[in-house]
Amino acid sequence: MCRNLWLAAGDEPDLQVHRRLSELRPAFERFGCGHWLDYSLRALDHLAGNASGTRNLIAETFLAQSRKDRD
């Protein structure tokens, strides 16, 4: 379920997160945080260049937290 909320099928997770954050730029700019978004996107790009795993840690972390919150 959470995979559908954040990640679309067929794309790489890092590209999807980058795209989703970029789509939120107007909100970041409205709050005066465009510089923070730019920094975050650069950090994400740096991490993506070094990522070679096949596990979706974003979805796994979200699922684990959801399960923890339910218990």
C-alpha positions in Angstrom: 0.0 0.0 0.0 2.6 2.6 1.0 4.6 1.8 -2.2 1.7 3.1 -4.2 1.5 6.3 -2.2 5.1 7.4 -2.8 6.6 5.3 -5.6 5.1 4.6 -9.0 5.8 1.2 -10.7 8.5 1.1 -13.3 10.7 4.0 -12.1 13.8 3.8 -9.9 13.0 4.8 -6.3 15.6 7.6 -6.2 14.3 9.2 -9.3 10.7 9.0 -8.0 11.6 10.7 -4.7 13.6 13.4 -6.6 10.6 14.0 -8.9 8.1 14.1 -6.0 10.2 16.5 -4.1 10.7 18.7 -7.2 6.9 18.8 -7.6 6.7 20.3 -4.1 9.0 23.2 -5.0 6.2 25.8 -5.0 5.4 24.9 -1.4 9.1 25.1 -0.4 9.4 28.4 -2.1 6.3 29.7 -0.4 7.8 28.9 3.0 11.1 30.4 2.0 12.8 27.0 2.0 13.8 26.7 -1.7 17.5 26.7 -0.7 16.8 23.7 1.6 15.1 21.8 -1.2 18.0 22.5 -3.5 20.4 21.2 -0.9 18.3 18.1 -0.3 18.0 17.3 -4.0 21.8 17.6 -4.4 22.3 15.2 -1.5 19.8 12.8 -3.0 21.6 12.9 -6.3 24.9 12.2 -4.6 23.4 9.2 -2.7 21.7 7.9 -5.9 25.0 7.8 -7.6 26.4 5.5 -5.0 23.3 3.3 -4.5 23.5 -0.1 -5.9 21.1 -2.1 -3.8 18.0 -3.8 -5.0 15.9 -3.3 -1.8 13.4 -0.4 -1.5 14.5 0.9 1.9 12.1 3.8 1.7 9.1 1.5 1.5 10.5 -1.0 3.9 11.2 1.8 6.5 7.7 3.2 6.0 6.1 -0.2 6.4 8.1 -1.0 9.5 7.1 2.4 11.1 3.5 1.8 10.2 3.5 -1.6 11.8 5.2 -0.2 14.9 2.6 2.6 15.2 -0.2 0.1 14.9 1.1 -2.1 17.8 
